[in-house]
Amino acid sequence: MAGKNPIAEKIHELTDRDLTFMHVCGTHEAAIARHGIRSLLPKNLKIVMGPGCPVCITPQGEIDAALELAEKGCIIATYGDLLRVPGTNGSLESSGADVRIVQGVHKAVEIAKSTDKEVVFISVGFETTAPTVAAMLLTSPPENFSILCCHRLVPPAMEWLLSQGEAALHGFLLPGHVLTITGLADYRRFPVPQVVAGFEPDDILLGLLMLVQQIREGKARVDNAYPRAVNEEGNPKALSLMNMVFEPSDTEWRGFPVIPRSGLKLREEFSGYDAQKKFGIEIKPTKKQAGCICDRILRGISTPVDCKLFDKTCTPRTPVGPCMVSHEGACKIWHHYSVHRAK
């Protein structure tokens, strides 16, 4: 039901075929669920979730690496979202190690300056968080500080999704936070409609309307529905810092295979801050948890309510997979906002 929202009414008017759009941002999913946006859309228009939660796409092998660093006596500094993500043998929360929640890399460096112990920051996130980590490493932090680098880049994952075709996508609602840093250029190579959207309800509805309009016009371009934050070139200084410290690497994502040049690794001149090299940690491939469908949710081919474990065995206090842990994870969002049926 379109209700009285004029943007939603226009979407109803123009949607004349089955359409599936994917967003690549946990914040978008939270806003969509919180405001009941799916209930405003026509039945033949679906919004599916993609790999937009950085904690969710961190593979279990990297969680196991963090646990191994904790076992070696390192102080682990991490965002709170990572605490309960299950590894092979427990989580950081259950490890009994010295694990400290920080709001960013600068707080982890402050800890390193106040102790003789080794401090490792679990450095996760997309292009939004990598520049701040790069800027900090360029200040020459103390020798007892290092990072476990778990950064990912959004465009290579989108390219993989389009190449597979399993979600039958007609377009993307692009993540405003990421494109504030990257700008628009790298997304123009994809032959599908794309719109950068903000995070208010009308921002999201406007983005969806602009996607539908591109479909109706038979066009495939990158439109910007978030000009108050995103511009063509992004943030060149942030990108420059990121590229000075990191370089692309072939990286595994949870629910995906190794995607070429989809991750970041420290350049050789910053290898002294690479916890994996410093402590001889090997990131090993791990088996998928039985029954958990986080991998399918991250690829846009299932929803949380398709999972037999959702809100039963798997809850925010007893998560089976990472999508029920992070505040950007689809399962936790749907649990919090009591979304029981996909539209």
Contacts in CASP RR format, 6 or more apart in sequence:
PFRMAT RR
TARGET T0000
AUTHOR 0000-0000-0000
METHOD contacts of the structure
MODEL  1
MAGKNPIAEKIHELTDRDLTFMHVCGTHEAAIARHGIRSLLPKNLKIVMG
PGCPVCITPQGEIDAALELAEKGCIIATYGDLLRVPGTNGSLESSGADVR
IVQGVHKAVEIAKSTDKEVVFISVGFETTAPTVAAMLLTSPPENFSILCC
HRLVPPAMEWLLSQGEAALHGFLLPGHVLTITGLADYRRFPVPQVVAGFE
PDDILLGLLMLVQQIREGKARVDNAYPRAVNEEGNPKALSLMNMVFEPSD
TEWRGFPVIPRSGLKLREEFSGYDAQKKFGIEIKPTKKQAGCICDRILRG
ISTPVDCKLFDKTCTPRTPVGPCMVSHEGACKIWHHYSVHRAK
1 39 0 8 1.000
1 40 0 8 1.000
2 8 0 8 1.000
2 9 0 8 1.000
2 11 0 8 1.000
2 12 0 8 1.000
2 40 0 8 1.000
2 42 0 8 1.000
3 9 0 8 1.000
3 40 0 8 1.000
5 40 0 8 1.000
5 202 0 8 1.000
5 205 0 8 1.000
7 202 0 8 1.000
7 205 0 8 1.000
7 206 0 8 1.000
7 209 0 8 1.000
8 40 0 8 1.000
8 41 0 8 1.000
8 205 0 8 1.000
10 209 0 8 1.000
11 40 0 8 1.000
11 41 0 8 1.000
11 42 0 8 1.000
11 45 0 8 1.000
11 205 0 8 1.000
11 208 0 8 1.000
11 209 0 8 1.000
11 212 0 8 1.000
12 41 0 8 1.000
12 42 0 8 1.000
14 209 0 8 1.000
14 212 0 8 1.000
14 213 0 8 1.000
14 216 0 8 1.000
15 41 0 8 1.000
15 42 0 8 1.000
15 44 0 8 1.000
15 45 0 8 1.000
15 212 0 8 1.000
16 216 0 8 1.000
17 44 0 8 1.000
17 215 0 8 1.000
18 44 0 8 1.000
18 45 0 8 1.000
19 44 0 8 1.000
19 45 0 8 1.000
19 46 0 8 1.000
19 170 0 8 1.000
19 211 0 8 1.000
19 212 0 8 1.000
19 215 0 8 1.000
20 45 0 8 1.000
20 46 0 8 1.000
20 48 0 8 1.000
20 167 0 8 1.000
20 168 0 8 1.000
20 169 0 8 1.000
20 170 0 8 1.000
20 171 0 8 1.000
21 45 0 8 1.000
21 46 0 8 1.000
21 47 0 8 1.000
21 48 0 8 1.000
21 169 0 8 1.000
21 170 0 8 1.000
21 171 0 8 1.000
21 172 0 8 1.000
21 173 0 8 1.000
21 208 0 8 1.000
21 211 0 8 1.000
22 47 0 8 1.000
22 48 0 8 1.000
22 49 0 8 1.000
22 50 0 8 1.000
22 161 0 8 1.000
22 167 0 8 1.000
22 169 0 8 1.000
22 171 0 8 1.000
22 172 0 8 1.000
22 173 0 8 1.000
22 300 0 8 1.000
23 29 0 8 1.000
23 32 0 8 1.000
23 47 0 8 1.000
23 48 0 8 1.000
23 49 0 8 1.000
23 50 0 8 1.000
23 52 0 8 1.000
23 172 0 8 1.000
23 173 0 8 1.000
23 175 0 8 1.000
23 197 0 8 1.000
24 50 0 8 1.000
24 51 0 8 1.000
24 52 0 8 1.000
24 154 0 8 1.000
24 157 0 8 1.000
24 158 0 8 1.000
24 172 0 8 1.000
24 173 0 8 1.000
24 174 0 8 1.000
24 175 0 8 1.000
24 178 0 8 1.000
25 52 0 8 1.000
25 173 0 8 1.000
25 175 0 8 1.000
25 176 0 8 1.000
25 177 0 8 1.000
25 178 0 8 1.000
25 328 0 8 1.000
26 49 0 8 1.000
26 52 0 8 1.000
26 53 0 8 1.000
26 328 0 8 1.000
26 329 0 8 1.000
26 330 0 8 1.000
26 333 0 8 1.000
27 175 0 8 1.000
27 177 0 8 1.000
27 199 0 8 1.000
27 328 0 8 1.000
28 173 0 8 1.000
28 175 0 8 1.000
28 197 0 8 1.000
28 198 0 8 1.000
28 199 0 8 1.000
28 204 0 8 1.000
29 49 0 8 1.000
29 328 0 8 1.000
29 329 0 8 1.000
29 330 0 8 1.000
29 333 0 8 1.000
30 327 0 8 1.000
30 328 0 8 1.000
30 333 0 8 1.000
31 37 0 8 1.000
31 199 0 8 1.000
31 200 0 8 1.000
31 201 0 8 1.000
31 204 0 8 1.000
32 38 0 8 1.000
32 47 0 8 1.000
32 204 0 8 1.000
33 333 0 8 1.000
33 334 0 8 1.000
33 336 0 8 1.000
33 337 0 8 1.000
33 339 0 8 1.000
34 337 0 8 1.000
35 201 0 8 1.000
35 204 0 8 1.000
36 337 0 8 1.000
37 47 0 8 1.000
37 201 0 8 1.000
37 204 0 8 1.000
37 205 0 8 1.000
38 47 0 8 1.000
38 342 0 8 1.000
38 343 0 8 1.000
39 343 0 8 1.000
40 205 0 8 1.000
41 47 0 8 1.000
41 208 0 8 1.000
41 343 0 8 1.000
43 343 0 8 1.000
45 208 0 8 1.000
45 212 0 8 1.000
46 343 0 8 1.000
47 173 0 8 1.000
47 208 0 8 1.000
48 167 0 8 1.000
48 169 0 8 1.000
48 300 0 8 1.000
48 301 0 8 1.000
48 303 0 8 1.000
49 297 0 8 1.000
49 298 0 8 1.000
49 300 0 8 1.000
49 303 0 8 1.000
49 330 0 8 1.000
50 161 0 8 1.000
50 297 0 8 1.000
50 298 0 8 1.000
50 299 0 8 1.000
50 300 0 8 1.000
51 57 0 8 1.000
51 152 0 8 1.000
51 157 0 8 1.000
51 161 0 8 1.000
51 253 0 8 1.000
51 256 0 8 1.000
51 298 0 8 1.000
51 299 0 8 1.000
52 126 0 8 1.000
52 154 0 8 1.000
52 175 0 8 1.000
52 298 0 8 1.000
52 328 0 8 1.000
53 298 0 8 1.000
53 322 0 8 1.000
53 323 0 8 1.000
53 326 0 8 1.000
53 328 0 8 1.000
53 329 0 8 1.000
53 330 0 8 1.000
54 124 0 8 1.000
54 125 0 8 1.000
54 126 0 8 1.000
54 129 0 8 1.000
54 150 0 8 1.000
54 152 0 8 1.000
54 326 0 8 1.000
54 328 0 8 1.000
55 79 0 8 1.000
55 81 0 8 1.000
55 82 0 8 1.000
55 85 0 8 1.000
55 124 0 8 1.000
55 322 0 8 1.000
55 325 0 8 1.000
55 326 0 8 1.000
55 328 0 8 1.000
55 329 0 8 1.000
56 254 0 8 1.000
56 294 0 8 1.000
56 298 0 8 1.000
56 322 0 8 1.000
56 323 0 8 1.000
56 325 0 8 1.000
56 326 0 8 1.000
56 328 0 8 1.000
56 329 0 8 1.000
56 330 0 8 1.000
57 152 0 8 1.000
57 157 0 8 1.000
57 253 0 8 1.000
57 254 0 8 1.000
57 255 0 8 1.000
57 256 0 8 1.000
57 298 0 8 1.000
58 82 0 8 1.000
58 85 0 8 1.000
58 124 0 8 1.000
58 150 0 8 1.000
58 254 0 8 1.000
58 322 0 8 1.000
59 252 0 8 1.000
59 253 0 8 1.000
59 254 0 8 1.000
59 255 0 8 1.000
59 283 0 8 1.000
59 285 0 8 1.000
59 286 0 8 1.000
60 86 0 8 1.000
60 87 0 8 1.000
60 88 0 8 1.000
60 254 0 8 1.000
60 286 0 8 1.000
60 289 0 8 1.000
61 87 0 8 1.000
61 88 0 8 1.000
61 283 0 8 1.000
61 284 0 8 1.000
61 285 0 8 1.000
61 286 0 8 1.000
62 148 0 8 1.000
62 150 0 8 1.000
62 283 0 8 1.000
63 82 0 8 1.000
63 85 0 8 1.000
63 86 0 8 1.000
63 87 0 8 1.000
63 91 0 8 1.000
63 92 0 8 1.000
64 87 0 8 1.000
64 88 0 8 1.000
64 89 0 8 1.000
64 283 0 8 1.000
64 284 0 8 1.000
64 286 0 8 1.000
65 148 0 8 1.000
65 276 0 8 1.000
65 281 0 8 1.000
65 282 0 8 1.000
65 283 0 8 1.000
66 76 0 8 1.000
66 78 0 8 1.000
66 82 0 8 1.000
66 92 0 8 1.000
66 120 0 8 1.000
66 122 0 8 1.000
66 148 0 8 1.000
67 87 0 8 1.000
67 89 0 8 1.000
67 90 0 8 1.000
67 91 0 8 1.000
67 92 0 8 1.000
67 95 0 8 1.000
67 97 0 8 1.000
68 279 0 8 1.000
68 281 0 8 1.000
69 76 0 8 1.000
69 120 0 8 1.000
69 148 0 8 1.000
69 275 0 8 1.000
69 279 0 8 1.000
69 281 0 8 1.000
70 76 0 8 1.000
70 92 0 8 1.000
70 95 0 8 1.000
70 96 0 8 1.000
70 97 0 8 1.000
70 98 0 8 1.000
70 99 0 8 1.000
71 95 0 8 1.000
71 97 0 8 1.000
72 118 0 8 1.000
72 279 0 8 1.000
73 97 0 8 1.000
73 98 0 8 1.000
73 117 0 8 1.000
73 118 0 8 1.000
74 98 0 8 1.000
74 117 0 8 1.000
74 118 0 8 1.000
74 119 0 8 1.000
74 120 0 8 1.000
74 275 0 8 1.000
74 279 0 8 1.000
75 98 0 8 1.000
75 99 0 8 1.000
75 100 0 8 1.000
75 111 0 8 1.000
75 115 0 8 1.000
75 117 0 8 1.000
75 118 0 8 1.000
75 119 0 8 1.000
75 120 0 8 1.000
76 92 0 8 1.000
76 97 0 8 1.000
76 98 0 8 1.000
76 99 0 8 1.000
76 100 0 8 1.000
76 120 0 8 1.000
76 122 0 8 1.000
77 100 0 8 1.000
77 102 0 8 1.000
77 107 0 8 1.000
77 108 0 8 1.000
77 111 0 8 1.000
77 119 0 8 1.000
77 120 0 8 1.000
77 121 0 8 1.000
77 122 0 8 1.000
78 92 0 8 1.000
78 99 0 8 1.000
78 100 0 8 1.000
78 101 0 8 1.000
78 102 0 8 1.000
78 121 0 8 1.000
78 122 0 8 1.000
79 101 0 8 1.000
79 102 0 8 1.000
79 103 0 8 1.000
79 104 0 8 1.000
79 122 0 8 1.000
79 124 0 8 1.000
80 101 0 8 1.000
81 325 0 8 1.000
81 326 0 8 1.000
81 327 0 8 1.000
81 328 0 8 1.000
82 92 0 8 1.000
82 122 0 8 1.000
82 124 0 8 1.000
82 325 0 8 1.000
83 91 0 8 1.000
83 92 0 8 1.000
83 93 0 8 1.000
83 99 0 8 1.000
83 101 0 8 1.000
83 325 0 8 1.000
84 91 0 8 1.000
84 92 0 8 1.000
84 93 0 8 1.000
84 319 0 8 1.000
84 325 0 8 1.000
85 91 0 8 1.000
85 92 0 8 1.000
85 319 0 8 1.000
85 321 0 8 1.000
85 322 0 8 1.000
85 325 0 8 1.000
85 326 0 8 1.000
86 289 0 8 1.000
86 319 0 8 1.000
86 320 0 8 1.000
86 321 0 8 1.000
86 322 0 8 1.000
87 286 0 8 1.000
88 286 0 8 1.000
92 99 0 8 1.000
93 99 0 8 1.000
98 117 0 8 1.000
100 111 0 8 1.000
102 108 0 8 1.000
102 111 0 8 1.000
102 121 0 8 1.000
104 121 0 8 1.000
104 132 0 8 1.000
105 121 0 8 1.000
105 123 0 8 1.000
105 132 0 8 1.000
105 133 0 8 1.000
105 136 0 8 1.000
105 147 0 8 1.000
106 132 0 8 1.000
106 136 0 8 1.000
108 119 0 8 1.000
108 121 0 8 1.000
108 145 0 8 1.000
109 119 0 8 1.000
109 121 0 8 1.000
109 136 0 8 1.000
109 141 0 8 1.000
109 142 0 8 1.000
109 145 0 8 1.000
111 119 0 8 1.000
112 119 0 8 1.000
112 141 0 8 1.000
112 142 0 8 1.000
112 144 0 8 1.000
112 145 0 8 1.000
113 142 0 8 1.000
115 144 0 8 1.000
116 144 0 8 1.000
117 144 0 8 1.000
118 144 0 8 1.000
118 145 0 8 1.000
118 146 0 8 1.000
118 279 0 8 1.000
119 144 0 8 1.000
119 145 0 8 1.000
119 146 0 8 1.000
120 145 0 8 1.000
120 146 0 8 1.000
120 147 0 8 1.000
120 148 0 8 1.000
120 275 0 8 1.000
121 133 0 8 1.000
121 145 0 8 1.000
121 146 0 8 1.000
121 147 0 8 1.000
121 148 0 8 1.000
122 147 0 8 1.000
122 148 0 8 1.000
122 150 0 8 1.000
123 129 0 8 1.000
123 130 0 8 1.000
123 133 0 8 1.000
123 147 0 8 1.000
123 148 0 8 1.000
123 149 0 8 1.000
123 150 0 8 1.000
123 151 0 8 1.000
124 150 0 8 1.000
124 151 0 8 1.000
125 150 0 8 1.000
125 151 0 8 1.000
125 152 0 8 1.000
126 151 0 8 1.000
126 152 0 8 1.000
126 153 0 8 1.000
126 154 0 8 1.000
126 175 0 8 1.000
126 177 0 8 1.000
126 178 0 8 1.000
127 153 0 8 1.000
127 154 0 8 1.000
127 178 0 8 1.000
127 181 0 8 1.000
127 182 0 8 1.000
127 239 0 8 1.000
127 242 0 8 1.000
128 177 0 8 1.000
128 178 0 8 1.000
128 180 0 8 1.000
128 181 0 8 1.000
129 151 0 8 1.000
130 151 0 8 1.000
130 242 0 8 1.000
130 246 0 8 1.000
130 264 0 8 1.000
131 181 0 8 1.000
131 235 0 8 1.000
131 238 0 8 1.000
131 239 0 8 1.000
131 241 0 8 1.000
131 242 0 8 1.000
133 147 0 8 1.000
133 151 0 8 1.000
133 245 0 8 1.000
134 241 0 8 1.000
134 242 0 8 1.000
134 244 0 8 1.000
134 245 0 8 1.000
134 246 0 8 1.000
135 241 0 8 1.000
137 147 0 8 1.000
137 245 0 8 1.000
137 266 0 8 1.000
137 270 0 8 1.000
137 273 0 8 1.000
138 241 0 8 1.000
138 244 0 8 1.000
138 245 0 8 1.000
141 273 0 8 1.000
145 273 0 8 1.000
146 272 0 8 1.000
146 273 0 8 1.000
146 274 0 8 1.000
146 275 0 8 1.000
146 278 0 8 1.000
146 279 0 8 1.000
147 266 0 8 1.000
147 273 0 8 1.000
147 274 0 8 1.000
147 275 0 8 1.000
148 275 0 8 1.000
148 276 0 8 1.000
148 281 0 8 1.000
149 246 0 8 1.000
149 264 0 8 1.000
149 265 0 8 1.000
149 266 0 8 1.000
149 274 0 8 1.000
149 276 0 8 1.000
151 246 0 8 1.000
151 263 0 8 1.000
151 264 0 8 1.000
152 251 0 8 1.000
152 253 0 8 1.000
152 262 0 8 1.000
152 263 0 8 1.000
152 264 0 8 1.000
153 248 0 8 1.000
153 261 0 8 1.000
153 262 0 8 1.000
153 263 0 8 1.000
153 264 0 8 1.000
154 175 0 8 1.000
154 178 0 8 1.000
154 182 0 8 1.000
155 186 0 8 1.000
155 187 0 8 1.000
155 189 0 8 1.000
155 190 0 8 1.000
156 259 0 8 1.000
156 260 0 8 1.000
156 261 0 8 1.000
156 262 0 8 1.000
156 263 0 8 1.000
157 253 0 8 1.000
157 256 0 8 1.000
157 259 0 8 1.000
157 262 0 8 1.000
158 172 0 8 1.000
158 187 0 8 1.000
158 190 0 8 1.000
159 189 0 8 1.000
159 190 0 8 1.000
160 256 0 8 1.000
160 259 0 8 1.000
160 262 0 8 1.000
161 167 0 8 1.000
161 169 0 8 1.000
161 299 0 8 1.000
162 169 0 8 1.000
162 190 0 8 1.000
162 191 0 8 1.000
162 192 0 8 1.000
164 299 0 8 1.000
166 299 0 8 1.000
166 301 0 8 1.000
167 299 0 8 1.000
167 300 0 8 1.000
167 301 0 8 1.000
169 192 0 8 1.000
170 192 0 8 1.000
170 193 0 8 1.000
170 211 0 8 1.000
170 215 0 8 1.000
171 192 0 8 1.000
171 193 0 8 1.000
171 194 0 8 1.000
171 211 0 8 1.000
172 190 0 8 1.000
172 192 0 8 1.000
172 193 0 8 1.000
172 194 0 8 1.000
172 195 0 8 1.000
173 194 0 8 1.000
173 195 0 8 1.000
173 197 0 8 1.000
173 204 0 8 1.000
173 207 0 8 1.000
173 208 0 8 1.000
173 211 0 8 1.000
174 187 0 8 1.000
174 194 0 8 1.000
174 195 0 8 1.000
174 196 0 8 1.000
174 197 0 8 1.000
174 222 0 8 1.000
175 196 0 8 1.000
176 196 0 8 1.000
176 197 0 8 1.000
176 198 0 8 1.000
176 199 0 8 1.000
176 226 0 8 1.000
176 229 0 8 1.000
176 230 0 8 1.000
179 187 0 8 1.000
179 196 0 8 1.000
179 226 0 8 1.000
179 230 0 8 1.000
179 234 0 8 1.000
180 229 0 8 1.000
180 230 0 8 1.000
180 234 0 8 1.000
180 235 0 8 1.000
181 234 0 8 1.000
181 235 0 8 1.000
181 238 0 8 1.000
181 239 0 8 1.000
182 234 0 8 1.000
182 239 0 8 1.000
183 230 0 8 1.000
183 231 0 8 1.000
183 232 0 8 1.000
183 233 0 8 1.000
183 234 0 8 1.000
183 235 0 8 1.000
184 196 0 8 1.000
184 222 0 8 1.000
184 224 0 8 1.000
184 230 0 8 1.000
184 232 0 8 1.000
184 234 0 8 1.000
185 232 0 8 1.000
185 233 0 8 1.000
187 194 0 8 1.000
187 222 0 8 1.000
188 221 0 8 1.000
188 222 0 8 1.000
190 220 0 8 1.000
191 220 0 8 1.000
192 220 0 8 1.000
193 211 0 8 1.000
193 214 0 8 1.000
193 215 0 8 1.000
193 219 0 8 1.000
193 220 0 8 1.000
193 221 0 8 1.000
193 223 0 8 1.000
194 211 0 8 1.000
194 220 0 8 1.000
194 221 0 8 1.000
194 222 0 8 1.000
194 223 0 8 1.000
195 207 0 8 1.000
195 208 0 8 1.000
195 210 0 8 1.000
195 211 0 8 1.000
195 214 0 8 1.000
195 222 0 8 1.000
195 223 0 8 1.000
195 224 0 8 1.000
195 225 0 8 1.000
196 222 0 8 1.000
196 223 0 8 1.000
196 224 0 8 1.000
196 225 0 8 1.000
196 226 0 8 1.000
196 230 0 8 1.000
197 203 0 8 1.000
197 204 0 8 1.000
197 206 0 8 1.000
197 207 0 8 1.000
197 208 0 8 1.000
197 225 0 8 1.000
197 226 0 8 1.000
198 204 0 8 1.000
198 225 0 8 1.000
198 226 0 8 1.000
198 229 0 8 1.000
203 225 0 8 1.000
203 226 0 8 1.000
206 225 0 8 1.000
207 223 0 8 1.000
207 225 0 8 1.000
210 223 0 8 1.000
210 225 0 8 1.000
214 220 0 8 1.000
214 221 0 8 1.000
214 223 0 8 1.000
224 230 0 8 1.000
224 231 0 8 1.000
242 264 0 8 1.000
244 267 0 8 1.000
245 266 0 8 1.000
245 267 0 8 1.000
245 270 0 8 1.000
246 264 0 8 1.000
246 265 0 8 1.000
246 266 0 8 1.000
246 267 0 8 1.000
247 264 0 8 1.000
247 265 0 8 1.000
247 266 0 8 1.000
247 267 0 8 1.000
248 261 0 8 1.000
248 262 0 8 1.000
248 263 0 8 1.000
248 264 0 8 1.000
248 265 0 8 1.000
249 261 0 8 1.000
249 262 0 8 1.000
249 263 0 8 1.000
249 264 0 8 1.000
249 265 0 8 1.000
250 258 0 8 1.000
250 259 0 8 1.000
250 260 0 8 1.000
250 261 0 8 1.000
250 262 0 8 1.000
250 263 0 8 1.000
251 258 0 8 1.000
251 259 0 8 1.000
251 262 0 8 1.000
251 263 0 8 1.000
252 258 0 8 1.000
252 259 0 8 1.000
252 285 0 8 1.000
253 259 0 8 1.000
253 262 0 8 1.000
253 298 0 8 1.000
254 294 0 8 1.000
254 295 0 8 1.000
254 298 0 8 1.000
254 322 0 8 1.000
255 288 0 8 1.000
255 294 0 8 1.000
255 295 0 8 1.000
255 296 0 8 1.000
255 298 0 8 1.000
255 299 0 8 1.000
256 295 0 8 1.000
256 298 0 8 1.000
256 299 0 8 1.000
265 274 0 8 1.000
266 272 0 8 1.000
266 273 0 8 1.000
266 274 0 8 1.000
271 277 0 8 1.000
272 278 0 8 1.000
275 281 0 8 1.000
276 282 0 8 1.000
276 283 0 8 1.000
288 295 0 8 1.000
289 320 0 8 1.000
289 321 0 8 1.000
291 307 0 8 1.000
291 308 0 8 1.000
291 309 0 8 1.000
291 320 0 8 1.000
292 307 0 8 1.000
292 309 0 8 1.000
292 314 0 8 1.000
292 320 0 8 1.000
292 321 0 8 1.000
293 302 0 8 1.000
293 306 0 8 1.000
293 307 0 8 1.000
294 321 0 8 1.000
294 322 0 8 1.000
294 323 0 8 1.000
294 331 0 8 1.000
296 302 0 8 1.000
296 306 0 8 1.000
297 303 0 8 1.000
297 304 0 8 1.000
297 307 0 8 1.000
297 323 0 8 1.000
297 330 0 8 1.000
297 331 0 8 1.000
298 323 0 8 1.000
303 330 0 8 1.000
303 334 0 8 1.000
303 342 0 8 1.000
304 310 0 8 1.000
304 323 0 8 1.000
304 330 0 8 1.000
304 331 0 8 1.000
304 334 0 8 1.000
304 335 0 8 1.000
304 339 0 8 1.000
305 334 0 8 1.000
305 339 0 8 1.000
305 340 0 8 1.000
305 341 0 8 1.000
305 342 0 8 1.000
306 342 0 8 1.000
307 314 0 8 1.000
307 331 0 8 1.000
309 320 0 8 1.000
310 324 0 8 1.000
310 331 0 8 1.000
310 334 0 8 1.000
310 335 0 8 1.000
311 335 0 8 1.000
313 320 0 8 1.000
314 320 0 8 1.000
314 321 0 8 1.000
314 324 0 8 1.000
314 331 0 8 1.000
315 324 0 8 1.000
315 335 0 8 1.000
316 324 0 8 1.000
316 325 0 8 1.000
316 332 0 8 1.000
316 335 0 8 1.000
316 336 0 8 1.000
319 325 0 8 1.000
321 331 0 8 1.000
322 329 0 8 1.000
323 329 0 8 1.000
323 330 0 8 1.000
323 331 0 8 1.000
323 332 0 8 1.000
324 331 0 8 1.000
324 332 0 8 1.000
324 335 0 8 1.000
325 332 0 8 1.000
326 332 0 8 1.000
327 333 0 8 1.000
333 339 0 8 1.000
334 340 0 8 1.000
END
